[in-house]
């Protein structure tokens, strides 16, 4: 092995050798730029324990996998595909010489499921593990299972830029934790807040143009998704200098376009790279000196109650914004511009939630069943999969015939798993094969799993037709994949995309309500722009939608006929008296109906349900549509927040108050207190209050008010409400009402200090403190000076700790 360049991670390589010579696992924490991705695999080629076996390096994304393989091959003076190769879903560069194989995380899970012995593999390296993708968590759980039962000689190395190393080390059997410093240059962080009514694209365009005018070097701009990137790029057209290239970088781009985005700008030119979180880690974009961060990220969130995954735009975590800022300091001193206020950074979540806590677990449950594991939680996960999502996954797989009632995998389940598609789409391809439609179904499945193919038309028949005509390299690879998935297939009259989708999404049939509004079989509402052709369709099958509950935006769908629905889904059609929930009226209704899910094929209205039938209908409606449909009074909402705070601070037996736990326990706390009404708005306010209190053990109920009071009495005698919305209880109070108070206000028998939000006489925040005595002695002097100038008629004593409190301008008698 030729000499490797000296990078920060070089210093810990001897310790890494010792850890893997003496043990079977290690954790390496090193910031971006330390060299862990490229130097560690190359260094381990010379390890005696490797022999002639292969080292697997897992990367979270295809772009990162190609870039890592390219950098390592370049350091060896070889082409990719020789000693260093890569394997991903649509692209492979591997040969008999390959000894370092870079794979995407999903590919590794497939490898280990197909070959549990991992024959010929010496070590598995999990790179950028802090991203906590579902595939990485599952891959590590499987690797630990293999190591413990079949391959004690298998070496495991978890590498990350920001990670709780001790927690991962414990999962790996108390493996040693090695830490390397990075090679980051100083980054000047600046804040440029956008106004609340300004679109993020408009704020980004202004920031980019100003930066190009004031600073040198290329710019990396982080936006939440492809849509915002395209809008920003369009807005920049003709508004930047001729020597500036504006290039996008997101997951749906062709591989060559992604690679081009991370290459240095041509001589004499500058680049503006508009990227999603794909550019946070794993790759270096040469020439970038300025990062502009929207502070937003788009994350998938699975809703077990509806079986739908929606993309939610959220605030990026502190770890993410730090990673983004660090991109500006990879090759020299840089600048990070943040489009929010500085004080907002402290309120961000430390890390993005692990995907396993937010994702659809259908594929995971099916793979676990193939592994011989009925309960995924029995594997060694850093965070166990949530029970509601596992339950929903098992229910779906049973309905698709992939699992039996004993939760063991069936022949259909094995066939679905071998297709390496999401479970619904695998079922679609297999059932279509029986009708001679396997190839068309496989093309549709690939289209739905590879973003960007066939354009972005909502109508999947249109997109499928375009995809079949596309001549790009990625499209041709995708069609080759579809042919492999289809296997042997006959050529018959092609079915519509809608007919095919019935085999994947029978619960997402949608019936038109007019003006682009639809009702889905799973009870949700959806809408399409009224001007589009699909808006006039009487029936659709929906493959993708975004947004919440009643009016989600339909992103991908296809037309289907009622005859096709009745023919394909006759086993799902039921007739008789049915109680359903009417979203528009927030009420239950009873009908003698022929229905498929929440959709009526024919019906006759009956008297509204009452009594026990209504109570059970309310519970079913809440399970399907969420807790928000209940009439939460202000008192009930406050009680829930107080109990949630007690649970966070004290744990069990104080009950959890999050949506998932309360939904699971509806039969315990809500059903016994319901009054038989079919109108949810007429459920009495005390029902929710009594129900929530019933979850608290009897001996603790009398302690609720003492440990988590609703109000705090300040020195003036006023009872000020305590807010429990935040992680810690907050008291917002005019500072003058606290004069004379020498001790910091606290609750829970004086053990928990309140976060004080001190207000001016106009009720505007002037200070936040967790130490009132320290505030009186410290910054009060500056606050007093400012307040005296603004409110000269009010009382501002030099020593507030001994002054008379007042709720007026001045104490009486002064």
N, C-alpha and C positions, 0 to 999 in steps of 0.2 A: 504494500500500500504506500503510495507516494506521500510526501509530507503534506499535512493539512495546514491551512492558514490558522494563525493564532487569533482566536476570538475569545470573549469572556468565558465561555463554557469550557474552554481548554483546561482551565485551572482545576476543574473538578473531575476531569476524566480519570485520573488515578483512583480517586475515591469511588467513582462509578465502577471501575474495573474490580476493585476490592469487594464492593457490595454484591456484584453479580457473580464473582468467583466464589464467594462464600455463601450466597443465598440465592433465592429464586425470584426476587422482586425488589424494586426500588422505586422511589418517587423523586423526580427531578423538577425543581421549581426554578425557572429562569425567565426573565422578562424578554420581550421582543428584542431582537438584535443580538442576543447572546450567542446564537449559532447552534442551538440545540437541535433544530429540525434537520440540519444538514450534517453537522460534524459528528453527532452522536452515532447515527447509523453507520457512517463511514468508519469511525473509530472501532466500532464493535465488529467489523469484518475480521479484524485480527485477533479476536478473542479465542482462546483455546477451546472453550466450550461450544463454539459455533460449529467447528468442523467444516464440512462442506454444505451445511444446511443454510436455509434462507432466513433473513431477517425481514419481518413484516413491519412496515411503518404505516399507521393509520392517520389519515388527514380528514378534517371535517367536510371539505368541499373539493370538487373536481379541480377548480382553479389552483387550490393549494397543493393538491396531489401532483398536478403537472409541473407546477413551479418548483416543488421540492425535488422531484425526480430530475428535472432539467439542471438545477443547481448542483446536485451531487454528481451527475454524469459529467458536467462541465469541469468540476474539480478533479475528476479522474481522467480527464482528457478523452472521454468516450462519448458516443451517441447514446441517447436514451433508448433503452431496450437491450443494452448489453449487460454490464454488471448491475446497473440500476434500471429498473423498469417500473411501469405502473399499470394498474388495472382498475377500470371503473365501468359504469354500466354500459356506455356506448363506445368505449374506446379502450384498447389495450396496446401496450408496447412492452412485450415480454419475450425473452428467448431462453434457450437452455442454459445460457451463461448467467442469467439473472440471479443475483444473490441478495439484493435489497429490492423488495417489492413494495412499492408505495400504493396503497389502496384507499378508497373511500370507506368510511365506517360501515355503511350498509353492505358493501361487498364483503368485508371481513365477517360480518355476522352470517352471511350466506356461506362463506368458505368453511367456517367452523361447524355449522349445522350439517353440511354435506360431508365433512371429514373430521369427526370429533377427535381423532388422534393427532390431527395437524401434522401428518407425516411430512418430513423434510423441513419443518419449521423449527428454528432454534429459539427465536425470541419474537415477541410482539411488543411494539412500541406504540403507545397511545399518545399522539401529539395533540396539543391544544385541548387537553381534557377539560379545562375550565369551562369550555362552551357547553358541556354537559348535554350533548345531544342524546336522544333516546338510543340511537344505534351504538354510540360509544359506551353508554352505560350497560346496554345489553351485551355488547361484545366483551366487555371486561368481566361481566358476571359469568358468561359462558367460558371465557378463558380461565377464570379462577376455578370453575367446576372441572374443566379438563385437567388443569394442573393438579388439582387435589385428587382426582380419581384415576387419570390415565397417563399423565405426562408430568411427573414431578420434576423432570429436567427442563421443562419449558420455562424460559425467562420472561418476566413481565416487567415493563418499565412504563410508568405513567409520567408524562411530561406536560408541563403547563406553565403559562405565564403568570396567572393569578389564580391561586388555588389554596384551599385549606389543606396543606400537605399532610398534617397530622391525621386528619380524618380519613384521607385516602390511604395513608400508610397503615392505619388500623385495619381497614378493609383488606389490605394485602398481607395481613398477618404480622403487623408491626414491622413493616419493611423500613429500611433506613431512608431518611429524607435528605436529599442533597440540594443545596441552594447555590445558584450562581448569580453574580451580579451582571447587569446588562451593559451595553455600550451605547447609552443614550446621551445625546447632547441636550443642553438646556432648551426648554420650550417655554416661551412667554405666552401665558394664558390670558386672553382678553375676552371680555364679555360685551356682547352687542345685542341686547334683548330686542326681540320683535314685539310689536304690539299684539294684543290678544286677537284683534280682528284681521290681522295680516296673514295671508296664506304663507305657508312655509316656503313655497317655491319663490314667491315674490321677495321675501326676506333674504333667501339664499342668493338670488340674482343680484340684489343690491350689494350684498356682502362680497360676492365674487368680483363684481366690477370695481368696487372700491379697493379691494385687495390687489387686484391686478395693477391698478393705478399707483398704489402706494408701496407695494412690496415687490421683491424679485423672487424668482424661482417658480416652480409649478405648484398647483393647488389641488388638494384632495378634499372634496366636499362630501359629507355623509348625509344621505337622505333616507327616509324610511323604506321606500320601495320603488319599483320600476316606474309606476305611474308618475310619481313626483320627479323622478330623474328625467323622464321624457318631457314633462312640462318645463322643467328648468332648462334643459338643453334647447328646447324650442324658443324659450324667452331670451336666451343668450345669442341666438342667431343674429348676426349683423350688429351685435352690440359689444363685441370684443375685438381687439386689434387683430390684424391679419396674421400676426405671428403666434397666435394662441390657438391651440387645438382643444376642442371640447369633446371629450370621449366618455361614454357611459361604461359602467362596470356593475353588472348584476348577474344573477344565476342563470337567467334564460338566454343569455347571449351565446352565440357560437363560441366554441373553444378558442379559435384563432382570434376572435374579437376580444375575448377576455385577456388572452396573452398579450395582444397589442396594447391594451390599456395599461398594463403594468411595465411596459418597456419605456426606456428613457425617451424624452421628446427629441425629435431631430435637432441637429445642431442649429443654434440660433433661434429656436422656438421654445415656447412654453406650453404646458399642458394644464387643462382643468379636467380632473377625473371626477365624474359624478358617480358615487358608489353607494351601495347598500352596506350593511354590516359585513358583507363578504370580504371587505378590505380591512377589517379590524385587526386580524391576526394572520399569521402564517405566510404572508407575502410582504415584499418590500417593493414600493413603487418608486423607482429611481427619480431623483430630481425634485421630489416633493419637499417644499420648505414651509408651506402653510396648509394647515388643516382648518376647514370650516365645518362646524358640527351643528346639525339641526337639533341634536339632543333627542331624536326620536328613533324608534325601532319598530318593526312590524313583526309580531310574534303570533304563532298559531295558538289558539286556545280551544280545547275540545269541551263540548257541552254534553255530558253523558245523558242528560234528560232528553235531548233531541237527536243524539248521534251525529251531530254536525261539528265540524271544525271551522271556526271563523278566524280570520286574520285580524288582529287587533293592533292598532297603532298606539304605542305606549311610550312613556319616557324611558330612555336608555338607562341602564344601571350605571352606578359610579365606576365599576370595573370597566364597563364598555367605553365611557367617555374618557377615562384615563388611557385606555388602549388606543382610542382614536387620536387623542392628543399626542401620544407617543410616536405616531406615524410621522409627525413633523420633525422629530429629533433623531431620525434613524441615521442620517448621513451628515448632519451638521446642525447648528443652532436653528431653531424654528419658531413658528408662531402658531398658536391654536386659538381660533376665534369661535366663541360659543354664542349661539343665538338665543340666550336666555339670561336671566339675572343671576349674579354670582351666588346670592343666598339660596337659590333654588337647588344648587348642587348638593348641599348638605341633606336635603330631604329625599334624595334619590335612593332607591334600593341599592344595597351593596353589590348584589349580583342579580342577573336575570334568573328567573326560576328555572330549575332543571326541566328539560323537555318532558321527562317521564311524569312530572306532576301536572302537565297541561295538555298532553297529547292523546290522540286516539290510540288505544292500546290493542286494537284488533290484531294487527300484524304480530305484535309481541306475544299475545296470548296464543295465537296459532303456532308460532315458532316454538314457544315453550311446550305446547302439547306435542309437537314433533320431537322435541328433546326428551319427552317423557315426564314433563313437569306440569302438573295440573294447576298449581298455585304459583304464579310468577314470583310472589313475595318470598318463596322459599329459596330463591337464588340470592347470591351475594350482591345486592344492589346498594349503592351508596345511599339512595333514597328509595324506599319501597314503593312500588306502583300503587296509586290510590285505589281503594276497593271499589268505589262506584264506577270508575272507568273500566276496571277489570270485569266487573259484573256486566256492564253494557257490552263489552267486547265478546264475552262468552255468549250472551243472548243473541247477538248478531251472528256469530259463527254457527250457533245451533240452527238459527233460521236459514242459514245458507247451506246447511248440511255438512259443514266442515268439522263440527264437533258433535259427538253423541250426547245423550242425557248424562252420561257419566263423565263428560268433559274430556273424553279421550278422542284423539284425532281419528277421523274416518278416511276411507279411500278418497272421497271428494276433498277433504282437507289436505291430504298429502298431495293430491294433484294440484290444488290451488297453491300450496306453498312452493311447489317446484317451478311455478311460473314466475316467481320473483316479482309479483305485482301486488298492490294493495288488495286485501281480501275481496272486496266487492268487485273490483275489476277482474280479478282472477276468476271469480264465479261467472262473470259475464262472458269471458272468453270460453270457458268450458261448456257452459250451456249453449252458447252460440255454435260451438263446434258440432253439436248434435243436429243443428239445422243447416250445416254447411256454410256457416257465416264466421268461422274462426278467424280468418285473416282480417276481415273488416272489423271485427270486434277487437282484435289485437292492435290494429292500427289506431282505433279509437282509444284503447287503453293507454298506448304509448303517448298519444296526443295529450291525454289528460295528466300524465305523470311527468312529461317533459315540457316545462313552461316555454311558451314562445312559438312552438310549432303551429303552423297553420294560421298565424295571426292571432288577433285577440277578439274576433267577433263573438258575440254572445251565442249565436246559433252554431251548435256543434256540427250540423250537417254542412254548413258553409266552411267551417274550419277543417273538417275532415277532407272535404273536396280539395281545398288548397294544399293541405299537407301531402296529399297523394300526388300533387303536381310539383311540389317544391324540389329544387335541384341542389340545394346547399349540402355541404358535407354532413352536417348534423342531421338533416332530414333524411339523407340516404342511409346513414347509420341507424336512425330510428326505424326506418322501414325494414331494414335487415333484421333488426331486433324483433319487430312485429312478426316477420316471417318465421323466425325461430320460435317465438311464443305460440304461433298458430299450429306449428307442426304440420301434420297431414291435413289438408283441407280440400273440400270440393268447391267448385265454382258454381254458384247459383245466383239467382237474381238478388242483388245486394239489398239488405234491409236498411231501413232508415236508422239514423243514430238513436232516435227515440226508442224504437223497438229494441235495439241492442241494450240500451241503458236500463230497460226494465229488469234485466238480469242482474244489475248492479245496485240500483237505487229504487226498489219498489216502494219504499217509504217516502220517496221524494217526488211522486207523481204530484202534479200541480194543476188545479182546476181554476179557470179564469173567473174573476169576479168583476171584470170590466176595467177599462182605463189602465191597462198594464198591471193590475193587481191580481195576485193568485193566492190560493190556499193550498198548502202542501199536505200530503197524506199524514205527515208526522205532526200536524197541527200548527206549524209555523205559517206565517204570512211572508210573501215575497213579492217583489215588484220589478218590472222591466220598464225602461224608458218607453212611454206610450207610442213614440214615433217609429219604433223598430217593428219589423215584421212579426217577430215572435209575440209581441204584445197582443196581437189579434188572434193568436191561437187559442182554441178552447181548452186544449190539454197540453201539458209539457211534462218532460222528465228533467229534473234539475240535478246537474252534476256538481255545481259550485255556487255558493252564495255567501254574502258577507253582510255583517250587521247583526243587530239584535232582534230577537223575538218577532214582533208583529209585522215589521216592514223591512225585512232584509233585502238587499239588492241582489238580484239574480245575475251571476257573472257568467255562467255557462249552462246551457239547456238545449233541449231538442224537442221538436214537436212529436206528438204521439196521438193516436186515435183512441176513442173509447173502446172500439172493437178490439184493438190490439191489447188494451189494458185488460179487458174481460177475458180474452183468450189466454194471455200470458200469466195472469195473476188470479185465476179463478179460485185458487185455494186460499187467497187472502180476502176474498169478498165475503162479507157477513151480512145477514138480514135479521130484522127483528127490532124490538124496543132498544134504543141506544141513548145513552146520556153523553152529551158532548159539551165542550166549553166554547162559548161564543166570545171571542176576543173583543169584538167591538162593544158588546154590552157588559162585559165582565160578569157573565152569568152562565149558569148551566141551562141546557135545553134538552128536552126529550122528544124523540121522533121514532116513528115506525119507519125504518130506513134500510135501504141496501147501500152499504158503505164499503169503502176501502180506506182503512185508517180514519182520518178526520174528514175525508171527502165523501160527499153523498152522491150516489149514482141515481137514486130515486128516494123520495121520502114524503112522509105526512107528519105534520106537527101534532104533538100530544101535549097534555098538561105538563107544566114544569115539574121536575122532580122535587120531592120534599123528604124530610126525615132522614133516615139512615141512607137511603139512596142518594140524597143530596150531599150528605156528609162525605160519603165515599167518592162522589163525583168531584167535590172540592179537592180532596186529597189527590185524585188522579190529575186534575187540572194543574195543581201546584207542581206536581212532579214533572209534568210536561212543559209548563210555561215559566216556572220559577217562582220564588217567594214574593216577587214584586207585585203579583196580581192580588195579593192579600191587602186588606185595608189597614196599613200600618199607621197607627196614631202616633203623635209626637211622643207620648208617654211610652208606648210600646217600643218605638225606635230607640229611645234613650235607654230603656231597660236592657234592650239587646246589646247596645254598645257597652253598658256598664258590665254586664255579664261576660262579654267578650274580653274586656280588659282584665277582669278577675281570672278568666281562664288563661290568658296569656301570661299573667304574672304568677299565678298559683297552681295552674294545671288542674288535673282531676283531683277531687270529684266535681269541681266547678265545670259546667258543661261548655263545650265548644259552641260558638254561635255563628260560624261561617255557613255559607249557603249550602255546601255539600253535606255537612253534618246535620243541619236542621232539616234538609230535604230527606235524608235517609231516615230520620227519626220522626217524620210527620205523624205516624200512627201512635207515637207515645205522647207528644206534646200538643198536637193540634186536634186530631180526630176526637178525643174524649170530650173536648170543650165546645165543639161545633153545635149550632142550634138548629140544624135542619133546613137552613135557607138555601135557595138556589142562586140568590143574588149575592155575590161576594162582597159588594159594597155594603151590604146590610149585616154582615157579620159584626156583632157588637165589639167595641174596642177592648172590653175586658177579656175577650176570648184569647187574644194573642198574649196579653199580659199574664193572665192566669196560666196559659200553656207554657210560656217561657219559664215562669217561676216554678212550675211543676217539675222541670228538669233539674232543679237545684235540690239536693238532699234536704229533707225536712229540717235537720239540725243546723243547716247552714242558711236557710232562708231568712232567719232573723238577723243574720250578719251582713246581708246585702247592703242595707242602708248605712251601716257603720263603716264597712270597708270601702264601699264605692258610693258615697253620698251623691245626691243630685245637685246639691248646692253647698256653698261655703259661706259662713257668716264672717264678713270683714269687720274691721273695727268700728265702722259707722253703724253697724247693725244691719246693713243690707245683706240679703241672701243672694249671692251671685251664682248663677248656674255654672256647673263644671262640664266642660266638653270632653267627651270620651272618643271622638272620631280619630284622633291621632294615636300614635304608639304609646304616648303618655298623657295623662289627664291634664287639661289646660284650663286655667282660670283667666278670663279676660276681664280686667277691672280697671277703672280709672285710678291712677296712681295716688290721687289725693285721699281715696278711701282707705288706703293702707298706711297712712301716716300713723305713727305711734306703735307700729308693729315691728318688734325687734327680731322675732323668729320667722323663718320662712314658712309659709302656709303648707300644711301637709294633711293627707288623709290616711286611711287604713291605720287608725290608732296612732297617727303621727309618724308612721314609718315611711310613707311614700310622699316625697315633695311634689307639689303641683308645679307645672310649667307656667310661670306667670307671664301673661301678655299684658304689659302695662300700657294703659291708654291715656291719651290727652283728654282735656275737658270736652273736646269734640269727638271723643270715642275713636280716635285714630291711634294705631299702634306706635309707641315711641321706644319701647325696649322689651326684649324677651330675656328672662332670667330664671335660673334655678337656684339662685343665692340672693335673697332679698337683703340680708344684712350686709353682704359684700357689695351689693349695688348701692345701698345707702352710703357706704363708706367710700366707694370708688367713683363710678361714672355718674352718680347722681348730680355732682357739681356741674358737669357739662350739660346734662339734661335740664337741670334747674335753670341754667343760664339761657338755654334755648326757649324753654317754656315761659320764662318771665318776659322775654321779648314778644312771644306770640300771644300770650294770655296775661297781660299786665294786671288785670283786675282780680286775678286768682291768687291764692295763697301758696307761696313757694318757699318753705322754710329751709334754712341752712342745714338743720339737723332733723330730718323727717322722722327718724326713729323715735324721737321724743315729742314730736309735734302732735297737735290735736287733729284727728281725722275729720274729713268733711265730705259731704256729697253735694255741697254748695260751692260757690266761688270761694268763700272764705268761711272759717268756723264762726259760729254764732258768737257775738260779743267782740269780734275783731274788726 
